């Protein structure tokens, strides 16, 4: 196909496929990637109160390491991953992401030196960024338009289940066997995730069509059509006129910052820059330290607050319940609701002091935070056309990590300065400025995506 020719045959054929176990299986792999790679996220926050602080690491040094990990490292990884995924393919970048995590995470187990910890935490986070730039992108590109919300929410149950892995391992091995904890997490990335993605995923046919590689895309989609038609009968005729795809060998990143896409990019950048140092990381980064001050033991923290042994059943029920509504609810409304619930939960930390009360708030916060984050990823990846989808996700979500880079440097002083008054500086920062405000912005100014054809909603 000649460069610049408007196509849409592959996209149309994908969109008329019914939702079957084929799409569920591919989406499940991407979500297992998300769950087990993000299981390594924020590792310094788990180790600091029990390992590095007793050995003399200051709050400032901890904040710098945390910023390098969840800020700079993921930023670099998403920027690179977005460009590489749009240039060379979704599958290649996804498969590379756990390998990068594994290679650079295991050395953390063998040093307590600040500068080495800073380097390794920065480098392994690049692998997390590679995955974040492509995970939701791939999922949306294989999903039929009327079922994107359903397949996303149901397969994202796997991320909640995968979150049990670090929670259980933290419960068992931190602080006494933290080296085993880190090595096992690194081994999971290389031994399980790399082969799973390499053998289990096909390249995104939408991406192949967008690069003018129609024959490769046709071979993949034809196999899927044959498998589905044998089970469900004849398929409807595709309508390529509803799926405009302009092939482009280059990645036209300049389009992200002009016109319609420019307005979406600047809104998403602002929302992510606020959300990351708030609802995503700002609250959770100091939660273990906060609970230690309230006389929680390591086992109690990792059971109730680590990643969701207690919260997982509630997340599962919530996600599965939402999935039944399919595309009936606008995604930006769900983001607003989750943000409001998280805001109330954080503010209640100012008055609730009992262990039972704090445990309940942690469960509520985990559920609301995960729903907000997952829906924001899905919203972001569906805001751009195929030729820009991964680089758009990488630029907005990736550069949004500048908020994560700067957030810990602001939260640390706020947390310390208000220590005698319930740490209200940390709570108000996380709840109002960095949760409620970005949720309101996306609700008020975000585009509607419910039930729309991907090539139309992103055009």
N, C-alpha and C positions, 0 to 999 in steps of 0.2 A: 504494500500500500504506500502511495506516495506521501511524503511529509506534508502535513497540514490538511490532508483529506479528512473530512468529518465522517466518522464511523459511529458505531454504536451497536453493531450486530451482536458482539460478544456480551456487552452489558445487558442488552435486551434479552438475550437467551438466558443469562443468569437470573434476571429479575422475574422471569415467568416460571422458574422452577419452584415447585412446592417445597416447603421446609421439611426436610427429612433428616434421618440419622447421618447422612453424608455431610451436610453442613454442620450439624451438631458435633460430629467427630472432629472436623477441622477446627471449629471454634473452640472445642474443648482443649485441643493441644495449645492454642494460643493462650488460653486462660490458665492452663497449668504452668506455662511459661511465666505468665504474670504472677501467679501465686507464689511459686517457688523462687523466682528471682527477687521479687519484692520481699520475700521472707528474709533477705539479707539487708533490707533497707533500714537505715538508722541504727546500724550495729553499734556505733559508739555510745548511743543512749542506753543500750542494754548493759554494756560493760563498764561504763564510767563509775556509777555509784559503788560498785562492788570490787572493781579491779584497779582502775587507774586513779581514782580519787584517793583511796587509802595509800597509794604509792606516791602521792604528792602532786598529781596533775591538778592544775588550777582550773577554776571555772572558765577563765578566758581561754586557756589551751583547749579545753574540751569544746568550747564554742567554735574555735577555729577548725578543729578536726571535724566537727559536725557540719560546719558550713562547707568544708572541702568535700565532704562525702555526699550529703543530700543536696548540696547547692552546686558547687563548681563541677564536680565529677559528672553528675547527671546532666547538667547543662551542656557540657562538652559532648557527652554521649548522645544526647538527643539531637543536638545540632548536626553532628556527624551522621547519626543514624537516619535522620530525616532526609538529608541530601543523598546518602548512599542508597537508601531504600528506593527513592524515586528515580535514581540513576541506574542502579544495578539489580534491583529486585527486593521484594519483601522477605522472601524466604531466606536469602543469604544473610541478611542483617539479623533476622530473628535467630537463626542457628548460631551465629557468631556471638550473640549477646551472653549466653550462659558461660561460654568458653572464656570470655574476657573476665567475667565475675570470678570464675574459679581460679584462673591463673594468678590474679592479684589479691585474692582474699586470704588464701591460706597463710601467706607470710605474716599476717597480723598476729597469728598464734605464737610467733616466736620472737616478738620484740615488745618492749615497753617504752622505747625511745620515742619522744614526741615527733621528731622529724620523719622517722621511718613510718610511724603510724599515720602521719599526715599524708605521706606519699601513697601508701598502700590503700588507704581509705578513699583517696581521690581516684586512683586508677581502677579499682574494682567497681566503683560507682559508674564509670563510663559504660560498663556492660549493662547496668540497669537502664541507663539512658538509651542505649541502642534498642533495647526491648520496648521501652515506652514509646519510641517514635514509630513503631511498626505494629504493635500488638492489636490495638483497636482498629487500626487502618485495615489490616488483613481481615479481621472479623467482619467489618462492615462491607468489605468488597465481595464477600461470598454470600451475604445474607440477602434474601428477598426483601423488597421495600416494606411490605406489610408485616414482616416478622422480625425486623432488626432488633426492636426492643425486647421481644420475647427471647430470641436466641442469645442476646447479650446478657440479659438478667439471669437466665437459667444457667448458662455456662459459667457465669461469674460466681455462681455458687461454689465452683471448684476453687476459686481464689480464696474464699472464706475457709474452705476445708484445708487447702494448702497452708493457710496461715496457722493451722494447728501444729505444723512441723516445727517452726522455731519456738512456738509457745511450749510445746512438750520438751523439746531439747533444752530450752532455757531453764525450764523447771527442774530438769534432771541434772544439768551439767554446769550451770553458772551459780557461783563462781568457781567451785572446786575443780571442774574439768573443762574450763573454757576453751582450752586448746583442742580438745576432742570436738567440742561444739562447732568451732570454726572449720576444722578440717572436714567434718562430716557434711556441713552445709556446702563447702566448696566441692566435695565429691559428688553431691547430688546434682550440681550444675553440670559437671562434665560427664558423668556416667549415665545419668537419666535424661536430662533435657536435650543435650546435643544430639544423641541418636534419635530421640523421639521426634524432634523437629526435622532432622535430615531425612528420615525415612517416612515420616507420617504426613508431611505437608507437601502440597503442590504449589508451584508459583501462582500468584494471583492472576487469573485470566484478565481481569480488568486492567491490571498494570501492563500485562503483555500487549493487550490491544492498544493501550495508550502509548506504547513504544513502537507501534507498527508491526509487532511480531504476531500477526494474525494467525499464521499456521500453528504456532505453538499453543496459542490460546484456544484455537479450534479443537486441537487434539484433546486437551484437558476437558473442555466443556462437552465435547461429544461423548467422552467416556461417562461423564456425570449424567448427561441426558439419557444415555442408554440404560444405565443402572436404575435411574429413577423411573423411566417410562416402563421398564419391565415390571415394576412393582405397582405403579399408579396409573398406567395406561398412557394414551396419547397426550402429549403436551400441547398447550395453546401456542398459537403462532406468535413469535416475537415481534415487537413493534420498535424498530430501531430509531424511529423518529422521536421517541420520548427519551432516548438515551444518547445525547450528543457527546461524542468522545473525539477530541482533537489530538491525533498522535503527535508526540514531541520527543525527539531524541534527547534534547537538553532538558534540564530542570529549570523552568522559567521562574526562578525565585522572585524576580522583581515584581511579578504580579501580586505577590503577597502584600505589597505595601501601597497599592494604588487602587482606586475605584472601589467597587463592591467588596472585593477581598481585603483591601486595605482597611476598610471600616471594621470588618470582622476580625482581622488580625490585631488591630489596636485594642479592641474590646477584650479579646481573649488574653492578650498579653497583660492587660491591666488586672483582669480577674485572676489569672494564674499568679501574677506577681504578689497579689494580696493573699490568695488562698493558700499558697505553699507555706508561708511563715505563720499561718493561722490554723485553719481547720486540718490541713494535711500534716504539718510537722510542728507548728508552734506549740500546740497543746501537748502533743505526744512527746516532744523532745525532753521536756522537763517533768513529765508525769512520774517517771520512776523516782526522780529526786524528791518530788513533792510527796510521794507516798512514803518514802523512807523517813521524811520528817514527821509523818503521821504514824510512825512506829510500825510500818508494814515490814514483814520479813521478805527476803528474796523469793521464797516460794509463793507467798501471797501475791506479790507483785506480778510474777510471771504467770501465775494461775489466772488472776482476775484482770490484770492490766497489760500483760505482755502482748498478746495478739488476738485473743478471743477464745480460750477454752470455754469460758462461760458465754461469751457473746456469739460464738459460732452458730448454735441452734437458732438464736433469734435472727441472725443475719440470713440464715437459710430460709426460715419461714417468711421473712420480710421479702427477700428477693423472689422467692417462688410465688408469693402472693402477688407482687407487682407484675410478674411476668404474665399472669393470666389476663391482664388488661391490655397486653400487646401494645398497639400504637394508639390506644384510646386517650392516654394522658400525654400531654406535651412534656418533652424531656426537661425543658427549662423550668417548668412548674415543679417537677420532682426535685430539681436542684434547689429551688427556693425553699421548699418544705423541709428538705434534709438540713439545709443551712440554718433554718429557724430552730429546728429541734436541737441541733448541736449548740447553738448560741445559748439557749435556755439551760442546757446541761452544764455548760461551762460556768455560767453565772451562778448556778446553784452550788458550785464548789465553794463559793464565798460563805455559805451558811451551813452546808452539810459537812459534818466532821466525823461522824461515826463510820466504822469500817463497812458496815452493811450498807449504809447510805451511799458511800463512795463507790462500792462495788456495783450498785445499781446504776449510778450515774456513768460509770465506766462502760457498762454494757450498752446503755443508751447511746453514749457518745461514739462507741465503736461502730454501731449499726448506722447511725446518721452520717458519720464521717466516711464510711466505706461507700454508702449509697451516693453521697455527694461526689466523691472522687470518681467512681466508676461512670456515673452519668456525665460528668464533665469530660472525661476521656472520650466517651462515645459522642458527645455533642461536638467536641473539637474536631475529631476525625471526619465527621459528616458535614463539616462546614466548608470543605474545599473539594474541587474536582479531582479526578484521579491523577492528573498530571502534577498536582500540587499537594495531594492529600498527606503524604508522609512528611514532606518538607514543611508543610504548614503546621502539622502537628508538632514536628520537632522544633520549629522556631518558636511557636507560641508556648507550648508546654515546657520546652527546653529553656528558652530565655526566661520564662516564668520562674525558673529556678534561681534567678538572680534574687528573687524575694527570699528563697530559702538560704541563699548565700549570705544575705544581709540580715535576715530574720534572727538567727541565733545570736548575732552580735548585738542586736537591740534587745532581744528577750532576756539575755543573761543579766544585763544591768537592771532591767525592769524587775526581773524575778528577785534579784538580790536587794534592790532598793526598797521593795515593799514586803520584805520578809516578815516584818513585825505586824503586818496587817493582812495576813492571809494570801500574800503574793498577788494582790489584786491587779498589779501592773501587768503581769503575765496573763491573767485571766481576761482582763478587759481587752488587751491587745488581740488575743486569740479569738475572743467571742464577737466583739463588735467591729473592730477595724478589719479583721482578716477572715471573718466568716460571714457575718450578716451583710456587710457592704458588698463584697463580690457576688453574693447570692442575689441581692437586690439588682445589681447591675445586669447580670445575665438574664434575670427574669424580665427586666424592663426593656432592655435593648437587644437581647438575643433574637436570632431568627427562629421561626417555627419549623420543626422538622418532622412532626408526627405523620407517619404513613407516606411520606413523600418519596419519589424515586430519587435515588442517590445522585444521579447526574443532574437532576433538576434542583434539588435542595442545595446543592453545592455550586450552582451556576449563577 
